[in-house]
Amino acid sequence: MNKVYPDARAALEGVVQDGQTIAVGGFGLCGIPEALIAALRDSGVTGLTAISNNAGVDGFGLGQLLETRQIRKMIASYVGENKEFARQYLSGELELEFTPQGTLAEKLRAGGAGIPAFFTKTGVGTIVAEGKEIREFDGEQYVMERSLVADVALVKAWKADKAGNLIFRKTARNFNPNVAASGKVTIVEVEELVEIGAIDPDAVHTPGIFVHRIVHNPTPEKRIEQRTVRSA
């Protein structure tokens, strides 16, 4: 099975549709699948529910999809970098499901592991717990959280082989492994693509069983990174 596609547009073709739930890896602008996000914008699909730690920034990352009004609902833990997000939310144009950061990571991980729900102390006694089941264990109260399974997961990795085995680089790993596992269809953007067998099995962070399509993007913009050199 050939998992490698010539570009981001081709990788999304026949997969993304209006009204889907899309999980997107990254933390801030670190480790975001920027080429796949841009291709998703260009696809014109609408009514999306986007699961991501944050909503990008104005004009970049998921912020592009907010500007084009392609996102109907955000499931996120932080959205403070995006003025357009705030404007749409405050005007009632955008639905928001705020989720504590660790809970969001576990909801994605559990979804990928086939676990439909779990209990956590995080959020008990706050608006996070409103409308959710509360149960007592060993004298402590816990709130039940449903796991998350996405129709499509968009992931950024540093290196992959052609079977889809992934290695993430340092903090760019962040939410990406959990997002990769949560997708019914997982599409990965990578900086380095190598032949099968070139990656030490012990170095694999996400096994290829979770990956359906791969796009090679050797020159990502990485707007979050700035090179600093010592003056002469």
HELIX and SHEET records of a PDB file:
HELIX    1   1 ALA A    8  LEU A   12  1                                   5    
HELIX    2   2 GLU A   34  SER A   43  1                                  10    
HELIX    3   3 GLY A   63  GLU A   67  1                                   5    
HELIX    4   4 LYS A   83  LEU A   90  1                                   8    
HELIX    5   5 GLN A  101  ALA A  113  1                                  13    
HELIX    6   6 ILE A  127  ALA A  129  5                                   3    
HELIX    7   7 LYS A  170  ALA A  172  5                                   3    
HELIX    8   8 ASN A  176  SER A  182  1                                   7    
HELIX    9   9 PRO A  201  ALA A  203  5                                   3    
HELIX   10  10 GLY A  208  PHE A  210  5                                   3    
SHEET    1   A 8 VAL A   4  TYR A   5  0                                        
SHEET    2   A 8 ARG A 213  HIS A 216  1                                        
SHEET    3   A 8 GLY A 183  VAL A 194  1                                        
SHEET    4   A 8 ALA A 150  ASP A 161  1                                        
SHEET    5   A 8 THR A  21  VAL A  24  1                                        
SHEET    6   A 8 LEU A  48  ILE A  51  1                                        
SHEET    7   A 8 ILE A  71  ALA A  76  1                                        
SHEET    8   A 8 GLU A  95  PHE A  98  1                                        
SHEET    1   B 5 VAL A   4  TYR A   5  0                                        
SHEET    2   B 5 ARG A 213  HIS A 216  1                                        
SHEET    3   B 5 GLY A 183  VAL A 194  1                                        
SHEET    4   B 5 ALA A 150  ASP A 161  1                                        
SHEET    5   B 5 LEU A 166  ILE A 167 -1                                        
SHEET    1   C 3 ALA A 117  THR A 120  0                                        
SHEET    2   C 3 GLU A 140  ARG A 146 -1                                        
SHEET    3   C 3 ILE A 134  PHE A 137 -1                                        
END                                                                             
